[in-house]
Amino acid sequence: IFSCAFSRPKMELFLSFRGAAAVLIFTVLSLSLFSTNARQWKPEDIPNPTKAPVSCGRPDGRKSLLCDPDHLLSPSRANAVEQALDAIRASTAMMCGDTPQGFDVAVALVQWIATDGERVPVATRRFARELHSRWPVGSAGCGNGVLIFVSVGDPWMYVSTGKGSRDALPEPVLKETLAAILPLLFSDRVDEAVLVGVREIGSRLPLPVEDESPLPFGPLVVVDMILAEPELLLMVFHGLAWVILCFIGDLGTARLPPKTASDGAVTRCTRGRRVVHEEARGGRVADVAIAHPAA
């Protein structure tokens, strides 16, 4: 009886351990079975959202830069992500030769990828780079594309940049951005992680530069400006009249002999100032500048 009294608790403890082990094994097998049955995507299998938006989870059929073939984002969050992508293209710019072009930021996310035996970070990087080239993202000549790729089941994220966008998104900036996003993925907050990632990348891209090229001021442009502004035309007319009167006055004064006081006052323009002969000293007239009285 004594031995049986102690064997029963031991048996119950043993059974409890067996139950816990069974639950653990069942969970592992279930996850393994789910990951085996779930589609493991390859880069060549991901549809292009600009050509097959419906296959990318965009039911309205409009061209898009978002591809979510496993429907991991909620419809409202997918719309918010697409609006953020459109805003980036409209509000950023880089020079492609002599032409400014906005940055094209695209997003692709799937549940699982086929790693082909590679480590997840290496496989994700290879996947994103190949997908970036296949779609392609951005202009091939400018390299103004950015691809944000997310493998949710792993979970892991990689940002692929073109040669033009790489200057705005160097490696330290990308590491800082990913450091803010990966914790959201690890906690299964996929919707939030994708939208935060898009906004973080967009905030790092340069804004359009104002055109600083010289204005085309030629003779015809100046004439058009004068004719379009009546006040400006009047000022030009007064200026020309003043120059002509000064020229005639100087010319006439240069040809006349020196004046005496009895000859009266003579007015002429000297160095842009109005001058009047007020008085004669020694038979000649002294020049005295007229100053405007204070108001």
Buried (B, 14 or more C-beta within 10 A) or exposed (E): EEEEEEEEEEEEEEEEEEEEEEEEEEEEEEEEEEEEEEEBBBBEEBBBBBEBBEEBBBEEEEEBBBBBBBEBBEEEBBBBBBEBBBBBBEEBBBBBEEEBBBBBBBBBBBBBBBBEEBEBEEBBBBBBBBBBBEBBBBBEEBBBBBBBBBBBBBBBBBBBBBEBBBEBBEEEBBEEBBEEBBEBBEEEEBBBBBBBBBBBBBEBBEEBEEEEEEEEEEEEEEEEEBEEEEEEEEEEEEEEEEEEEBEEBEEEBEEEEEBEBEEEEBEBBEEEEBBEBEEBEEEEBEEEEEEEEEE
